[in-house]
């Protein structure tokens, strides 16, 4: 989908029978895209940068699974459209992945407030993540959610820095209990430029 599309509408959604015909190809495309849009940040965090296409596929898959019709479609559009990049931002899903439930619970209790410690750095420009405001991502008891939906809003200086290949780009988590960074390589940067910016 052209990157100038900033939202997904009812007209973009295929009926389930037609979607089944292309589902295998679309899922394969998604697997290939994740090669460039996913980065591990330390041992427990995985960030996936989103696009119009990734959100469209998510909506189609949710409709396929739940078969909720028009009522569900309205809910899915409301849920996923905010994560379609607007052309001057990157959006991402950050997941803390620990297979063992007890270890995961214990870890999440050590990183409360982590959503305020996530940054996109491009050269000398540092952009704080803005969490999607759908729910609180740290509980009253201080436990962080395992999943965070993030926006990295770019002003003109940040966009110029992004487009200058001489600048190193990375995602950083600076929480005292989890300090890690991941470089955004050239292939990922080129992919995100084409898909999002």
N, C-alpha and C positions, 0 to 999 in steps of 0.2 A: 504494500500500500504506500502511496506517496507520503513523504513525511510531512506534507502540509495539511494532512488530515488530522485534526486535533480531537475528534470525538468519534464514537461509534454510534450509529443510529439504527433504528429498527430495520431500515432499508438495507443495511449492511449484513444483517443476520440471515443466514440460509435456513430453510426448513430442514428438519432432521433427515429426511430421506435424501435430499440433495447433498447435505453435508456428509452423509455416510459415503457417498461416491468419491469424495476428495479427501476424506479424513486421513487416510494412510499417508498421502502425499504431504498434507499440511503438518502432520505430526513429525514426519521426517524433516521437513523444513525447520520446524521448531528445534529439533535435536541439533541440527547444523548451526542454527542461530545461537544456541546456548554455548556452543564452542567458543564464540566470541563475546557473548554477553554475560558470562558467569565468571566470577573470580572468588577464590578462597582467600579469606582474610584471617590468617592464623589458623589454628587447628580446629576451631569450632564454628566459624562464621562463613557463610556463603552468600554472596551478593549476586543478584541477577538483575541486570538493567532491562527495563521494560520498553515496549514499543507499541504502536497501534496494532501490529500483527500479533504480538504476544497476548495483548488484552482481548483482541477479537477471538483468538483461539480459546482462551480461558472461558469466555462467555459461551462459545459454541459447545465446549466440553461440559460446562455446567448444565446447559439446557439438555444436552444429550443424556446426561446421567439422571437428572431430576425430572425431566419431561414436565415442567411446570407451566408451559405455555406462555401466553402474553403477560400474565401477572408476574411470573418468574422473570421474564425478559426485562420488564421494567426495573425490577430489583437488581438484576445483574448489570444493566446499563448504568444504574446509579452507583453501584459498587465499584465497577471497573473503569468507567470513563475518567475519574479523577487521576488514574495512574497512566493515562495516555500522555506522553510528553507534549508540551505545548510549543516546542520549537526553540525555546530559550531555557530549557531545563533538561536534566536527566531525571528519570524516575527509576526506582529500584525496589526490589523485595529483598530484604536481608533476613536470613534464617540462621538461628543458632542450632546446629545439628549435633546432637549427642544421642546415640542409639539407646543407651541404657536409661530408662525413665528416672530412676533414683538419682543417678549422676547428673542427668539433665536438670532435674528439679533443683538439686543442690547448687549447680553452676548458675542457673538463672537467678537464684537468690543472692548471688554475689555481685551481679552486674545491674542492679536497679539503676534507672536513669541513664542507661547506655545510649538511649536515643538522643541525648544531648551531647554525646561525645563522638559523633560520626561526621567525618568531613571528606569532601572532595578537594584535593589540592592539585593545582595546575601551575607549575612554575612557582611564582611568588603569590599566587591567588589562592585563598582558602575559602571554601564555601561550606557553611554548616548545613547539615541535613535538616530538612523540615519534615517531621513525621506527619503522615496523613492523620487527620483529626477525627477519624471514625470512632476510635476507642482510646482509652488511656493505655499506654504501652508498658507502664510500670504500675504495679498494684499498690494499694495503700500500705501493704506489708513490705514493700521494697523489692518484690520479685519482678524481674523483667519478663516480657513476653518473649516467646521463641521466634516470633515473626514480626517484622517491622516493615511498613510501607513508607518509602522515603522520597522526598523531592530535593533536588539540588538545583536551585534557581541560579541562572547565570545572567549577570549583567553584561554590558558590552565589553568590559575589560576581561571578564572571565571567558567570554566567547572568543575574543581575540587570542587570549592565552591558549585556549583549547586548540584553535586552528594553527597555532605556531608549533610545528613538530619539534622544535628545539626545546620545548618545555616538557619536563617530566610530569606525568599525571599519575595520581594514585588515590586510592580510597584508604582512609585512616580511621581506626577506632582508638580513641585515646582514654578510655575508661581506666581508672587505676587498677582494676582487677582484670582488664583485658585490653592490653595495648598492642595492636598489630596493624600492619599496613599491607596493601597489595598494589603493585604497579599495574597500571593500565597500559598494556603493550600496544604497539602500532596497529596490529590487526584489529584489536578490540576497539581502539580509538577510531579507526577508519569505519568499522561497522556502525558504531554509535553515531558518527557524523552522518552517515548515509540514512540510518533508520530514524534518528531522533532530532538532530540539530539543523 
